[in-house]
Amino acid sequence: MEVGFGDGRYLTDQAKAAANARFVGLEISGTSLYRAARRVRREGITNIRLLKVGAQFGLWHLFGHGEISSITINFPDPWPKERHRTNRLLRHSFLEAASSRLKPLAKIKLATDHFEYVVAAEEEVRATELFDVILTEPPKEVFGTKYAQKWTSLGKPIYYREFENRGIAKQISRPSLERVKVMPHAILKGTLSNETASFEKSIQQYADGHVIIHEVAKTIGVSQFRWMFRVTVNDPELVQQLLIVAHPRPDSNLIVRLETFGDPVITPTVRGAVHAVTEWLLDAVPSLVLLERNY
Ligand SMILES: C[S@@+](CC[C@H](N)C(=O)[O-])C[C@H]1O[C@@H](n2cnc3c(N)ncnc32)[C@H](O)[C@@H]1O
């Protein structure tokens, strides 16, 4: 497995060199997926599967315990600013997922141009006690990636570590994603006719994650009094950008519900987002009355 394969040149080189092995790449960037998929097709490679999915979510939900033979991470985004550290890939929750899905003694292979990242990753790995840290020279293929070439052309050194799985991670199987019978929603009595309300961005904790309500817009065209909330739902393994709408129903009650836009995966935190918007509306428009909460 390669996480964050970028333009895919490393993954395709590996797949060509080991025609009988099976390779999978996880990547969150659509542009990278497109580039790598084009390369795979152009080179007629059949032993690679590329998935557009975040690494943690992919590891937990698409693989079973001990199924993966190695995970390569070349030049992960370093997120050097203190307040952005939580965006880093090599954190406890990722290492737990990786250790569960890797075979015993299988390795995470990390290359980075960022000294502080390698130090922090090593500390994080040691703290989990799930891997042994191996100091070794980077294999020559690592120097061929786009980012490796960028950094070596600037004379920057490359830091490389291998983390060998001790195989002691609990046999965690994540709860399978729920099959949603009723999409989370709330019913309110009242209308949004010409209401004005002041809005401030808010962040609220729900379940294991948090919800950010970024902005609210009144839409025109579809229905005069349709309000649309742009939210980020941040779960430990999955970040979703979603829309929640409030609009009148034929029975003239108001419904607060998720839009299909953003293709929501329903989690307890997503349910929390519908709750957060419902509460905001009840607060902002005092004439509204809550009839049902279905989340
Ligand atoms: C700095 S680039 C390195 C690309 C490539 N490995 C190389 O060396 O040229 C980091 C890549 O990791 C991807 N990435 C970041 N977070 C990720 C995640 N959680 N899961 C999968 N890919 C991720 C980014 O989209 C980006 O393409």
The ligand as a Tripos MOL2 file, in Angstrom:
@<TRIPOS>MOLECULE
LIG
   27    29     1     0     0
SMALL
NO_CHARGES

@<TRIPOS>ATOM
      1 C1          3.6680   16.1370   -0.5110 C.3       1 LIG1
      2 S1          2.6640   15.0520   -1.4400 S.3       1 LIG1
      3 C2          3.7450   13.7100   -1.8370 C.3       1 LIG1
      4 C3          3.3110   12.9630   -3.0730 C.3       1 LIG1
      5 C4          4.1950   11.7560   -3.4730 C.3       1 LIG1
      6 N1          4.2220   10.7350   -2.4410 N.3       1 LIG1
      7 C5          5.5860   12.1860   -3.8080 C.2       1 LIG1
      8 O1          6.5240   11.8550   -3.0550 O.co2     1 LIG1
      9 O2          5.7850   12.8550   -4.8440 O.co2     1 LIG1
     10 C6          1.6190   14.3460   -0.1800 C.3       1 LIG1
     11 C7          0.4130   13.5970   -0.7510 C.3       1 LIG1
     12 O3         -0.3170   12.9710    0.3000 O.3       1 LIG1
     13 C8         -1.7130   13.0910    0.0370 C.3       1 LIG1
     14 N2         -2.4090   12.9130    1.3260 N.ar      1 LIG1
     15 C9         -2.4600   13.7790    2.3590 C.ar      1 LIG1
     16 N3         -3.1860   13.2950    3.3790 N.ar      1 LIG1
     17 C10        -3.6220   12.0590    2.9830 C.ar      1 LIG1
     18 C11        -4.4410   11.0620    3.5890 C.ar      1 LIG1
     19 N4         -4.9500   11.2370    4.7970 N.pl3     1 LIG1
     20 N5         -4.6910    9.9390    2.8970 N.ar      1 LIG1
     21 C12        -4.1850    9.7630    1.6510 C.ar      1 LIG1
     22 N6         -3.4060   10.6840    1.0200 N.ar      1 LIG1
     23 C13        -3.1310   11.8070    1.6720 C.ar      1 LIG1
     24 C14        -1.8180   14.4600   -0.5760 C.3       1 LIG1
     25 O4         -3.0040   14.6300   -1.3220 O.3       1 LIG1
     26 C15        -0.5760   14.5150   -1.4600 C.3       1 LIG1
     27 O5         -0.8170   14.0250   -2.7650 O.3       1 LIG1
@<TRIPOS>BOND
     1     1     2 1
     2     2     3 1
     3     2    10 1
     4     3     4 1
     5     4     5 1
     6     5     6 1
     7     5     7 1
     8     7     8 2
     9     7     9 1
    10    10    11 1
    11    11    12 1
    12    11    26 1
    13    12    13 1
    14    13    14 1
    15    13    24 1
    16    14    15 ar
    17    14    23 ar
    18    15    16 ar
    19    16    17 ar
    20    17    18 ar
    21    17    23 ar
    22    18    19 1
    23    18    20 ar
    24    20    21 ar
    25    21    22 ar
    26    22    23 ar
    27    24    25 1
    28    24    26 1
    29    26    27 1
@<TRIPOS>SUBSTRUCTURE
     1 LIG1         1 GROUP 0 **** ****
